Amino acid sequence: MIRDLELDERYDWVRATLEHLASVPSLTDDDLGYVVFEGLDVDVRSCLHESNLDPLVTVHRLPVAAKQELLEIRSSCLSLIDRRQMWAEIRRDEQWLDLSRRSARVLREIFTNTSECDT
């Protein structure tokens, strides 16, 4: 039972991280600074790390293809965070907007499809 709870927490963490990434363009200035430079900086590094995603793939909670997409999102996001742009720039930056759209798409694909994942 404890193992299932841990997996559920991982799964919920992935969902929450994607929700934050998808919401970046619509956040207020105050929220944007916190979400990008504190919340996402930590969550993307840890939550979207291979060691967190692998157990979800193993128990078929996450498709292999989605894991790869999440690793690519992680890499893109960390590069963008490291640029340390101003909030207004983030909202207009095409790479941030693309990352937000990709995150929203993956969020819909993973969390609205409840069928068994491919291995």
Secondary structure, DSSP 8 states (H G I E B T S, - for coil): -HHHHHHHHHHHHHHHHHHHHHHGGGS-HHHHHHIIIIIIHHHHHHHTSHHHHHHHHHTTSS-HHHHHHHHHHHHHHHHHHHT---HHHHHH-HHHHHHHHHHHHHHHHHHS--S----
